[in-house]
């Protein structure tokens, strides 16, 4: 495998962190410029990193299938493998640890869109087309990233001693610390043809409740921290003129339905895998907010 990657969405969280991790491991990274010929840009690449994601879920019904088709065409033309971050939307409210054996039973429109996207990639790979590595993570964690739910909503009032819950503060929720996820990408790509043609691998990352997050922040800072529930009615009121509120509203079930991605499959491929300690991940978020952790 030539160590050249075309990264789509390199200005975003997953794409940006993956580009940095690949470069740090000695890969040649080409950053795709939107609006240019993707197949031409992929020439000579062994991996296409699909980090494209319309902001605020804008026009997913049309744009996600369009992006998927473009990526598949570019992969066929170049012979590159596709690398894509999966999410938990297709699982709906299935019980148990989520992994590749968990049925896709989405309960949201966006879950159905992502399930269809994954189906197209899987069928192409199984028919002898482009290989795909789908690394599936929970909500992204990246200190200082303004678009992430953790920074934009959950920690938005931390300077006032409040952590905001978008649902049941006792519900376990899956998260993926993006620098760790990008490290895992590099190591999985090093496995090359050892991976199946369509590799659906959950990235266990971290799972914690909002109540636990509040307690950890209080312990790390030595300051009192309280948990406050977000007034969900605001999403309904703002939906006609705030796109993110309208689109996020149908995903709020994930903040009350306990869920966790299975960490086992990743460790089968990478037996010595270690995530960054959760306290350190939280401390980095605090420092990005200008709050000192002890």
C-alpha positions in Angstrom: 0.0 0.0 0.0 1.3 3.4 -0.9 1.1 5.7 2.1 -0.8 8.5 0.3 -4.2 9.7 1.5 -6.7 12.1 0.1 -8.6 13.7 3.0 -12.0 15.1 2.4 -13.2 17.6 5.0 -9.8 18.3 6.4 -11.1 21.5 8.0 -13.5 19.5 10.1 -12.9 17.5 13.3 -12.5 14.0 12.0 -10.9 14.9 8.8 -8.5 17.4 10.4 -7.4 15.1 13.2 -7.0 12.2 10.8 -4.9 14.3 8.4 -2.6 15.3 11.3 -2.2 11.8 12.6 -1.4 10.4 9.1 1.2 13.1 8.5 2.7 12.4 11.9 3.0 8.7 10.9 4.8 9.6 7.7 1.9 9.5 5.2 1.6 11.9 2.3 -1.6 13.8 2.8 -3.5 15.6 0.1 -6.3 17.8 1.3 -9.3 17.8 -1.1 -10.6 21.2 -2.2 -14.4 21.2 -2.4 -15.8 21.7 -5.9 -12.8 20.1 -7.7 -12.7 16.8 -9.5 -12.6 14.2 -6.7 -11.6 11.3 -9.0 -8.7 13.4 -10.3 -7.7 14.4 -6.8 -7.7 10.8 -5.7 -5.2 9.7 -8.4 -2.3 8.0 -6.7 -4.0 7.8 -3.3 -4.3 4.4 -1.5 -6.9 5.8 0.9 -9.8 8.3 0.6 -10.7 9.7 4.0 -14.4 10.8 3.8 -14.6 13.4 6.5 -17.2 15.4 4.5 -20.3 16.2 6.6 -22.7 19.0 5.8 -22.7 21.5 8.8 -25.8 21.6 11.0 -27.1 18.5 9.2 -27.9 20.7 6.2 -29.9 18.9 3.4 -28.7 15.5 4.5 -31.3 13.7 2.4 -29.7 15.0 -0.8 -26.1 15.7 0.1 -25.1 12.5 1.9 -26.1 10.2 -1.0 -24.4 12.7 -3.4 -21.1 12.6 -1.4 -21.3 8.8 -1.1 -21.7 8.4 -4.8 -18.8 10.8 -5.5 -16.5 9.0 -3.0 -17.3 5.6 -4.5 -16.6 6.8 -8.0 -13.3 8.3 -6.9 -12.3 5.1 -5.2 -13.2 3.0 -8.2 -11.2 5.3 -10.5 -8.1 5.4 -8.2 -8.3 1.9 -6.6 -8.2 3.5 -3.2 -9.8 2.2 0.0 -12.5 4.3 1.6 -12.1 5.3 5.2 -15.2 6.8 6.9 -16.2 7.7 10.4 -19.5 5.9 11.3 -21.9 7.0 14.0 -24.5 5.4 16.2 -27.6 6.7 14.4 -28.4 3.4 12.5 -28.8 1.4 15.7 -31.8 3.3 16.9 -32.6 2.0 20.4 -31.3 -1.5 20.2 -30.2 -3.0 23.6 -26.7 -4.1 24.6 -23.2 -3.0 23.5 -23.3 -1.8 20.0 -21.0 -3.4 17.4 -21.1 -4.8 13.8 -23.5 -7.5 14.9 -26.1 -5.0 16.1 -29.1 -4.7 13.8 -29.6 -1.4 12.0 -33.1 -0.3 13.2 -32.9 3.5 13.0 -35.6 5.5 14.7 -34.7 8.8 13.1 -34.6 10.2 9.5 -30.8 10.8 9.9 -30.4 7.3 11.1 -32.0 6.0 8.0 -29.8 8.2 5.8 -26.7 6.9 7.4 -27.8 3.3 7.3 -28.4 3.6 3.6 -25.0 5.2 3.2 -23.4 2.3 5.0 -25.4 -0.2 3.0 -24.1 1.3 -0.3 -20.5 1.1 0.9 -20.9 -2.5 2.1 -22.5 -3.7 -1.0 -19.9 -2.1 -3.2 -17.1 -3.7 -1.1 -18.7 -7.2 -1.1 -19.2 -7.0 -4.9 -15.5 -6.6 -5.4 -15.6 -2.8 -5.5 -13.8 -0.3 -3.3 -12.8 -1.6 0.1 -14.1 0.3 3.1 -12.9 0.8 6.7 -15.8 2.3 8.8 -14.6 3.2 12.2 -17.7 4.0 14.3 -17.6 6.5 17.1 -20.0 8.2 19.5 -20.3 12.0 19.8 -17.0 13.6 19.0 -14.8 15.2 21.7 -12.2 17.8 20.6 -11.2 20.6 23.0 -12.0 24.0 21.5 -14.0 22.8 18.6 -17.0 25.1 18.5 -19.3 22.8 16.6 -19.2 19.8 18.9 -22.2 19.2 21.1 -19.8 18.9 24.2 -18.4 22.4 23.6 -21.4 24.1 22.1 -24.1 23.0 24.5 -23.0 20.7 27.4 -20.1 22.9 28.6 -21.5 26.3 27.4 -22.2 27.6 30.9 -19.3 25.9 32.7 -17.9 29.4 33.6 -21.1 29.7 35.7 -20.5 26.4 37.4 -23.1 24.6 35.3 -22.9 21.5 33.1 -25.9 21.2 30.7 -27.7 17.9 30.1 -29.7 17.5 26.9 -31.7 14.6 28.4 -31.4 12.2 31.3 -28.3 13.1 33.2 -28.0 9.5 34.4 -28.0 8.0 30.9 -24.7 6.5 29.7 -23.6 8.2 26.4 -20.9 7.2 23.9 -18.1 9.6 23.0 -15.1 9.5 20.8 -12.0 11.6 21.6 -10.9 12.5 18.1 -7.1 12.5 18.6 -7.5 8.9 19.8 -9.8 8.0 17.0 -7.3 9.4 14.5 -4.5 7.3 16.1 -6.6 4.2 15.7 -7.1 5.0 12.1 -3.4 5.1 11.4 -2.8 1.8 13.1 -5.8 0.1 11.4 -4.6 1.3 8.0 -1.2 -0.3 8.8 -3.0 -3.7 8.8 -3.8 -3.4 5.1 -5.3 -6.5 3.6 -5.6 -8.2 6.9 -8.8 -6.2 7.3 -11.9 -7.5 5.5 -13.2 -5.9 2.4 -15.8 -4.1 4.5 -14.5 -3.6 8.0 -17.2 -2.2 10.4 -15.2 -1.6 13.7 -16.7 0.2 16.7 -14.4 2.7 18.4 -15.3 2.2 22.1 -13.8 5.4 23.3 -15.4 6.7 26.4 -18.9 6.4 27.8 -20.1 8.5 30.7 -23.2 10.2 32.1 -23.6 14.0 32.4 -23.8 13.5 36.2 -20.4 11.7 36.1 -19.0 14.5 33.9 -20.1 17.1 36.5 -18.6 15.1 39.3 -15.3 14.7 37.5 -15.1 18.4 36.6 -15.7 19.3 40.2 -13.0 16.9 41.4 -10.5 18.2 38.8 -11.1 21.9 39.5 -12.0 21.8 43.2 -15.1 23.9 42.4 -18.8 23.2 42.9 -20.5 22.1 39.6 -24.2 21.5 39.2 -26.1 19.8 36.4 -28.9 21.6 34.7 -31.3 20.2 32.1 -31.5 22.1 28.9 -35.1 23.4 28.2 -35.9 21.2 25.3 -38.9 23.3 24.3 -36.4 25.8 22.9 -35.5 23.4 20.1 -39.2 23.2 19.1 -39.7 27.0 19.3 -36.5 27.7 17.4 -36.9 25.0 14.7 -38.6 27.2 12.1 -35.6 29.6 11.9 -32.6 27.6 13.4 -31.6 24.7 11.3 -29.4 23.0 13.9 -32.3 23.1 16.4 -34.6 21.6 13.9 -32.3 18.8 12.9 -30.9 18.1 16.4 -34.4 17.7 17.9 -34.9 14.2 16.4 -31.6 13.0 17.8 -32.3 14.1 21.4 -33.4 10.5 22.3 -29.7 9.6 22.4 -29.2 11.8 25.4 -31.7 9.8 27.4 -31.3 6.3 25.9 -28.3 4.6 27.6 -25.8 3.3 25.0 -22.2 2.3 24.6 -20.0 1.1 21.7 -18.3 -2.2 22.2 -14.5 -1.7 22.8 -13.8 -5.4 22.2 -13.4 -5.5 18.4 -10.9 -2.7 18.2 -8.7 -4.5 20.8 -8.9 -7.7 18.8 -7.3 -5.8 15.9 -5.0 -3.7 18.2 -4.4 -5.8 21.3 -2.3 -3.1 23.0 -4.7 -0.2 22.3 -5.0 2.4 25.1 -7.4 5.4 25.1 -6.3 8.7 26.6 -7.5 8.7 30.2 -10.9 10.3 30.6 -9.8 12.7 33.3 -7.0 14.0 30.9 -9.5 14.4 28.1 -11.8 16.5 30.4 -8.8 18.5 31.6 -7.9 19.4 28.0 -11.4 20.6 27.5 -11.2 22.7 30.6 -7.9 24.3 29.5 -9.4 25.1 26.2 -12.1 27.0 28.1 -9.5 28.8 30.2 -10.4 26.8 33.3 -7.5 25.4 35.4 -7.6 21.7 36.4 -5.7 20.7 39.5 
